[in-house]
């Protein structure tokens, strides 16, 4: 399922240049108390790059990024979100109230949606929640009011349950919803527009009197798809069915949108919603291990590199990276990387000895003990050799001197390592 998603994403995502101004690299410690160097940069994402990153789970996100500087590959990276970079967003959530959503459909949607709304940034994101069916659809969507995510949770709670004979005018709801959220996110707002549609994925109108005013059939699909493309908001369609007509839903999502078939399970719905939330963050912090490029090389000259986001075999985004050494040739580390920002590859590199700075006191102590042991052993061997080669007492030479007072002294033999100092006098008076 994941590889199929990556294949589809690889076809739909075009290569884009992300940043005109290179992202500045800073030198940080990979871990606290370690001399292992890491490079960290904050990279701004455009809409295409946010969509590519949002479609990947946490494991594939790290694997999708790579980096290099002056031709040297960087280790990692670790990927971290930049909470301060949450984009101002107007999000309209349309929940299908057709008969097919009765029971588990609406129940699981409420559970997952309320938990997800509680995680959204309350200052930058405004949300409106609307339930739709075949009755007076234009008014239902036109009356949508954008509030904080917390207020939207109350709207989910008060949403009426689907009627037993309720219809699902999916084509018309998506077209009108796209127009409504585009109007709410005009130039004066200066933010992003998003439309999230949760449905069983089928345009089911029945034969009611309201059906005459709603889009249906191939002509209705074409009209809705053309209108969505001109409206311009980012559209996510979650079809809670494995048998949803995905070709129709991709057409309704438009060239900049996404459509997903999601299992009817609150955990599966929550995972897809979490991926959507990642698109609301406009930047990522990338933490690379230096690898073969040492800190001394980084300290000499300015260098240009790049960070790349690859989805499948497609290069989804490229950002320029710039290293400018400070005035001091060997800079002190500016900060410590967050543990969560270390990728598996970087952790493995640190375990192989890149970050051994914290163990230096222990290593130094062990080396000192080893050197002392070798020194003592060498002395003992030398003493033994001196004992074997030393002459006997009879063979030791003596020197006799006669002083002016007629006292004759005899120079004793040189002391050997086995001699005891106070028992072997250097000079002794022999006779007058």
C-alpha positions in Angstrom: 0.0 0.0 0.0 2.8 2.4 1.0 4.9 1.6 -2.1 1.8 2.1 -4.3 1.3 5.5 -2.7 4.9 6.5 -3.3 4.6 5.4 -7.0 1.5 7.6 -7.5 3.1 10.5 -5.7 6.3 10.1 -7.7 4.2 10.5 -10.9 2.3 13.5 -9.7 5.0 15.5 -8.0 7.2 17.6 -10.3 10.7 18.7 -9.6 10.7 22.1 -8.0 13.4 24.5 -6.8 12.4 25.4 -3.2 14.5 28.3 -2.1 16.1 31.1 -4.0 18.2 32.1 -1.0 20.4 29.2 0.3 19.5 27.9 3.7 22.3 28.7 6.2 24.1 25.7 7.8 25.1 25.9 11.4 27.6 23.6 13.2 26.0 21.9 16.3 26.9 19.0 18.5 25.1 15.8 17.5 24.6 14.8 21.1 25.2 16.5 24.5 28.7 16.0 25.8 30.0 14.8 22.5 32.5 16.3 19.9 30.6 14.6 17.0 29.8 17.5 14.6 26.4 17.9 12.9 25.2 20.5 10.4 21.7 21.9 10.9 19.6 23.9 8.5 16.0 25.2 8.3 14.6 24.6 4.9 11.5 26.4 3.6 9.0 24.2 1.7 6.8 25.3 -1.1 3.3 23.7 -1.7 4.6 20.8 -3.8 7.3 19.9 -1.3 4.8 20.1 1.6 2.5 17.8 -0.3 5.4 15.3 -0.9 6.5 15.3 2.7 3.0 15.1 4.0 2.3 11.9 2.1 5.2 10.1 3.8 5.1 8.6 7.2 7.9 9.2 9.8 10.1 6.4 8.6 10.0 7.4 4.9 10.5 11.1 5.7 14.0 10.5 6.9 14.8 8.2 4.0 13.5 10.6 1.5 15.9 13.4 2.3 19.6 13.6 1.4 22.3 16.2 1.5 25.8 17.1 0.1 28.3 19.9 0.5 31.2 20.5 -1.9 30.7 17.1 -3.3 30.8 15.2 0.0 27.6 13.3 1.0 26.2 14.2 4.4 25.1 11.5 6.9 21.4 11.3 7.7 19.5 13.5 7.9 17.3 13.7 10.9 14.1 15.5 10.2 12.3 17.9 12.6 9.2 20.1 12.2 9.6 23.8 12.9 6.5 24.7 15.0 7.1 28.4 14.5 6.5 27.9 10.8 2.8 26.9 10.9 1.2 28.6 7.9 -2.0 30.7 8.3 -4.7 28.4 6.9 -8.4 28.5 6.3 -9.6 24.9 6.3 -13.2 23.8 5.4 -14.1 20.3 6.4 -17.1 18.7 4.6 -18.5 15.6 6.1 -20.9 13.4 4.0 -24.2 12.8 5.7 -25.5 10.4 3.1 -27.1 7.1 4.1 -23.8 5.2 3.4 -22.1 7.1 6.2 -24.6 5.8 8.8 -23.3 3.8 11.7 -19.5 3.2 11.8 -18.8 5.7 9.1 -19.9 8.8 11.0 -18.9 7.4 14.4 -15.3 6.7 13.4 -15.1 10.0 11.6 -16.1 11.9 14.8 -13.6 10.0 16.9 -10.6 10.6 14.6 -11.6 14.1 13.6 -12.0 15.4 17.1 -8.6 14.0 18.2 -6.9 15.5 15.2 -8.5 19.0 15.6 -7.1 19.1 19.2 -3.6 18.9 17.8 -3.8 21.8 15.4 -2.2 25.2 16.0 -5.0 27.5 17.4 -3.4 30.8 16.3 -2.6 30.1 12.7 -5.4 27.7 11.6 -9.1 28.4 11.4 -11.6 25.6 10.7 -15.2 25.3 9.6 -17.1 22.0 9.8 -20.1 21.4 7.6 -22.2 18.3 7.1 -23.8 18.0 3.6 -26.5 16.0 2.0 -29.0 16.6 -0.8 -31.1 19.1 1.1 -30.3 22.8 0.4 -26.6 22.2 -0.3 -25.8 25.8 -1.3 -27.0 27.2 1.9 -25.3 24.6 4.0 -21.9 25.5 2.6 -22.4 29.2 2.3 -23.2 29.4 6.1 -19.8 27.9 7.0 -18.0 30.0 9.6 -14.3 29.6 10.4 -13.3 29.3 14.1 -10.4 28.0 16.1 -9.8 24.2 16.0 -11.2 23.9 19.5 -14.5 25.5 18.4 -14.6 23.1 15.5 -14.6 20.2 17.8 -17.9 21.3 19.2 -19.3 21.5 15.6 -18.3 17.9 15.1 -20.1 16.9 18.2 -23.3 18.7 17.2 -23.2 17.4 13.6 -26.5 15.7 12.8 -26.3 12.0 12.1 -26.9 10.8 8.5 -30.5 10.2 7.5 -31.6 6.7 6.5 -32.4 8.0 3.0 -29.9 10.7 2.8 -28.1 11.5 -0.5 -24.4 12.2 -1.2 -24.0 15.0 -3.8 -20.3 14.7 -3.8 -19.6 16.5 -7.1 -21.6 19.6 -6.1 -20.3 19.6 -2.5 -16.6 19.6 -3.6 -17.2 22.3 -6.2 -19.1 24.6 -3.8 -16.7 23.9 -1.0 -13.7 24.8 -3.1 -15.3 28.1 -4.1 -16.3 28.9 -0.5 -12.8 28.3 1.1 -11.1 30.2 -1.8 -13.4 33.2 -1.0 -12.5 32.9 2.7 -8.7 32.9 1.9 -8.6 35.8 -0.5 -5.7 38.3 -1.0 -6.5 40.2 2.2 -6.0 37.1 4.3 -2.7 36.2 2.6 -2.8 32.6 3.8 -3.5 29.1 2.4 -6.9 27.6 1.5 -7.7 23.9 2.2 -10.7 21.7 1.7 -11.0 18.4 3.4 -13.8 16.1 2.3 -14.7 12.9 4.2 -17.1 10.6 2.4 -17.7 7.1 1.2 -16.4 8.4 -2.1 -19.5 8.1 -4.4 -21.8 10.7 -5.9 -25.1 9.2 -4.8 -28.1 11.4 -5.6 -31.1 9.1 -5.7 -34.3 10.4 -7.3 -35.3 13.2 -5.0 -36.6 16.5 -6.3 -33.3 18.2 -5.3 -31.3 16.0 -7.7 -32.2 18.3 -10.6 -29.9 21.0 -9.2 -27.0 18.8 -8.4 -24.1 17.6 -10.6 -24.2 14.0 -11.8 -22.8 11.8 -14.5 -19.7 12.3 -16.7 -20.8 15.9 -17.5 -21.3 16.7 -13.8 -17.8 15.3 -13.0 -16.2 17.3 -15.7 -17.9 20.5 -14.6 -16.9 19.9 -11.0 -13.3 19.1 -11.9 -13.0 22.2 -14.1 -14.4 24.4 -11.3 -12.1 23.0 -8.7 -9.1 23.7 -10.8 -10.0 27.3 -11.2 -10.8 27.8 -7.5 -7.3 26.8 -6.5 -7.4 25.5 -2.9 -5.6 22.4 -1.8 -8.1 19.6 -1.6 -7.9 16.3 0.3 -10.6 13.6 -0.3 -10.7 10.7 2.2 -12.9 7.9 0.9 -13.8 5.5 3.7 -14.1 2.5 1.4 -11.7 0.2 -0.4 -14.0 0.1 -3.4 -14.2 3.9 -4.0 -13.9 5.1 -7.6 -10.4 6.6 -7.2 -10.2 7.9 -10.8 -13.2 10.1 -10.2 -11.9 11.3 -6.8 -8.5 12.2 -8.2 -10.2 14.3 -10.9 -12.3 16.0 -8.2 -9.2 16.7 -6.1 -7.6 18.6 -9.0 -4.0 18.8 -10.1 -2.9 20.2 -6.7 -5.0 17.9 -4.6 -4.9 14.4 -3.2 -7.5 11.6 -2.9 -7.0 8.5 -0.7 -8.9 5.3 0.0 -8.8 4.8 3.8 -10.0 1.8 5.7 -13.1 2.2 7.8 -11.1 2.3 11.0 -10.4 5.3 13.4 -6.7 4.6 13.5 -6.4 4.6 9.7 -8.3 7.8 9.5 -6.2 9.4 12.2 -2.9 8.5 10.3 -4.1 10.1 7.1 -5.3 13.2 9.0 -1.8 13.4 10.7 -0.2 13.4 7.3 -2.5 16.3 6.2 -1.4 18.3 9.4 2.2 18.0 8.3 1.4 20.1 5.2 0.4 23.0 7.5 4.1 23.4 8.5 6.0 25.5 6.0 9.6 24.5 7.0 11.7 21.6 8.2 14.8 21.4 10.3 17.3 19.0 8.8 20.2 17.7 10.9 23.1 16.1 9.0 26.2 14.3 10.2 29.4 15.7 8.8 30.8 12.3 7.8 33.9 12.4 5.7 34.0 16.2 5.6 35.8 17.1 8.8 35.3 20.2 11.0 38.8 21.5 9.9 37.6 21.6 6.3 34.4 23.3 7.3 36.4 25.9 9.2 38.5 27.1 6.2 36.3 28.4 3.4 32.7 29.0 2.5 30.9 26.2 0.7 27.7 25.5 -1.2 25.7 22.3 -1.1 22.1 21.1 -1.4 19.4 19.2 0.3 17.1 17.0 -1.8 13.7 15.4 -1.3 13.2 12.3 -3.4 10.0 10.4 -3.6 10.5 7.1 -5.3 12.6 7.7 -8.3 11.4 11.4 -8.6 13.3 14.4 -7.2 10.4 16.3 -5.6 12.4 19.3 -4.3 15.9 20.7 -4.0 17.1 23.4 -1.6 20.5 25.1 -1.7 22.6 25.0 1.5 25.3 27.5 2.4 28.1 27.1 4.8 30.0 30.3 5.9 32.8 29.7 8.5 32.8 32.2 11.3 35.8 34.5 12.0 37.4 31.8 14.2 38.7 29.1 11.9 37.6 26.3 14.2 34.2 27.4 15.5 32.8 26.3 18.8 29.6 24.3 18.5 26.6 26.6 18.7 24.0 24.2 20.1 23.0 20.6 20.6 20.8 18.7 18.1 17.5 17.4 19.5 17.6 13.6 20.0 14.5 13.2 17.9 16.3 15.0 15.0 19.0 12.2 14.7 18.2 9.8 11.9 18.9 6.1 12.2 21.9 6.4 10.0 23.3 9.2 12.1 22.7 7.3 15.3 24.6 4.3 13.8 27.5 6.6 12.9 27.7 7.9 16.4 27.7 4.4 17.9 30.6 3.6 15.7 32.8 6.1 17.5 32.0 9.5 15.9 30.6 10.7 19.2 33.1 9.2 21.6 33.9 12.6 23.3 31.8 11.8 26.4 34.0 8.7 27.1 37.3 10.4 27.0 37.9 10.5 30.8 37.3 6.8 31.1 39.6 6.1 28.1 42.3 8.4 29.5 42.2 6.6 32.9 42.5 3.2 31.3 45.5 4.3 29.2 47.2 5.7 32.3 46.8 2.4 34.1 48.1 0.5 31.1 51.2 2.7 30.8 51.9 2.4 34.5 51.7 -1.4 34.3 54.1 -1.5 31.4 56.6 0.8 33.2 56.5 -1.4 36.4 57.0 -4.5 34.3 60.0 -3.0 32.5 61.6 -2.0 35.7 61.2 -5.5 37.2 62.8 -7.1 34.2 65.7 -4.7 34.3 66.3 -5.4 38.0 66.4 -9.1 37.4 68.9 -8.7 34.6 71.1 -6.5 36.9 71.0 -9.2 39.6 72.2 -11.9 37.4 75.1 -9.9 35.9 76.3 -8.3 39.2 79.7 -9.6 40.5 80.1 -11.3 43.8 81.5 -9.6 46.9 85.0 -11.0 46.3 84.9 -9.8 42.7 83.9 -6.3 43.5 86.7 -3.8 43.0 87.8 -1.5 45.8 89.6 1.8 45.9 91.8 2.7 48.8 92.6 6.4 49.6 95.0 7.7 52.4 94.1 11.0 53.8 96.3 13.8 55.1 95.8 12.7 58.7 97.0 9.2 57.9 93.5 7.8 58.0 93.0 5.2 55.2 89.4 4.8 53.8 88.2 2.2 51.4 85.6 2.8 48.8 82.9 0.2 49.1 81.4 -1.6 46.0 78.5 0.1 44.2 75.1 -0.6 45.7 73.0 -3.0 43.7 69.2 -2.9 43.4 68.9 -5.8 45.9 71.0 -4.0 48.6 69.5 -2.3 51.5 70.8 1.2 51.8 71.3 1.5 55.6 73.1 -1.8 55.7 75.6 -1.0 52.9 77.7 2.1 53.7 79.3 3.9 50.8 82.5 4.8 52.7 83.9 2.9 55.7 87.0 3.7 57.9 89.3 0.7 57.8 92.5 1.7 59.6 94.8 4.4 60.5 
